[in-house]
Amino acid sequence: MSQRVEMHICLGSSCFSRGNKEVVMFIREYLRKNHLEDKVIFKGARCMGRCSNGPNLNINGVIFEGVTISKIEGILEKELARLM
């Protein structure tokens, strides 16, 4: 049985202004396309206190800073590889 992954994206105003909305939409589509919705808990989070480096994404306690559309697919492929 594979362990579920918890993923939280900061929904604070600074991360929002830096493009977290597009990242959220990309992650949702990525999870759907790869049939991972039942293996990954994906939620919004309050400010992670790293506003100047946002958008911020926490995957099982590891915080990724500066998560952009150009970086997110590589992060997801690396972090979720064991689920596929």
Phi and psi in degrees as a GROMACS rama.xvg file:
@    title "Ramachandran Plot"
@    xaxis  label "Phi"
@    yaxis  label "Psi"
@TYPE xy
-84.4629  146.564  SER-2
-75.8416  143.659  GLN-3
-78.9858  149.403  ARG-4
-104.17  135.959  VAL-5
-104.981  128.491  GLU-6
-130.421  127.807  MET-7
-128.165  130.255  HIS-8
-110.099  137.805  ILE-9
-66.5156  131.922  CYS-10
-109.883  16.9323  LEU-11
-65.9815  160.387  GLY-12
-62.216  -34.9946  SER-13
-67.0826  -45.618  SER-14
-65.7705  -35.7295  CYS-15
-62.1456  -45.2132  PHE-16
-69.0175  -18.5997  SER-17
-94.3515  4.54581  ARG-18
107.572  20.4122  GLY-19
-66.4346  -23.6232  ASN-20
-61.0531  -45.7043  LYS-21
-65.2265  -37.6719  GLU-22
-65.6374  -42.7047  VAL-23
-58.1566  -47.0267  VAL-24
-63.434  -39.3755  MET-25
-64.2272  -45.2167  PHE-26
-62.0204  -45.774  ILE-27
-57.6192  -45.4809  ARG-28
-66.0026  -40.361  GLU-29
-61.521  -45.5692  TYR-30
-63.2822  -41.5417  LEU-31
-65.7426  -48.5262  ARG-32
-61.2489  -33.5708  LYS-33
-100.02  11.1405  ASN-34
54.8414  47.2146  HIS-35
-111.543  4.27216  LEU-36
-57.4928  -32.999  GLU-37
-86.2116  -6.3645  ASP-38
-107.548  -13.7159  LYS-39
-125.296  125.747  VAL-40
-91.6071  113.681  ILE-41
-117.234  117.888  PHE-42
-137.763  161.347  LYS-43
-81.2879  158.156  GLY-44
-136.532  159.516  ALA-45
-72.628  173.77  ARG-46
-48.8762  134.952  CYS-47
-96.9376  3.24661  MET-48
77.1693  15.579  GLY-49
-125.34  43.6411  ARG-50
-53.3173  -42.759  CYS-51
-71.1882  -10.3293  SER-52
-110.764  8.47389  ASN-53
-72.3552  175.129  GLY-54
-65.7901  147.017  PRO-55
-112.752  140.125  ASN-56
-131.579  130.627  LEU-57
-109.21  119.942  ASN-58
-118.513  110.789  ILE-59
48.0661  43.1809  ASN-60
90.7418  -6.74306  GLY-61
-98.8041  124.416  VAL-62
-96.4777  127.341  ILE-63
-105.157  126.699  PHE-64
-103.727  155.721  GLU-65
62.5657  38.2231  GLY-66
-76.237  113.911  VAL-67
-118.302  171.709  THR-68
-57.5855  -37.818  ILE-69
-71.0438  -21.0921  SER-70
-101.911  -24.9465  LYS-71
-64.4424  -39.3586  ILE-72
-62.4661  -42.4329  GLU-73
-62.4042  -40.5183  GLY-74
-62.676  -47.76  ILE-75
-63.601  -42.9246  LEU-76
-60.1175  -42.3496  GLU-77
-70.4574  -47.6874  LYS-78
-76.2384  -26.8068  GLU-79
-106.583  5.60322  LEU-80
-54.7835  -38.6524  ALA-81
-69.4883  -14.7513  ARG-82
-88.1073  -17.9823  LEU-83
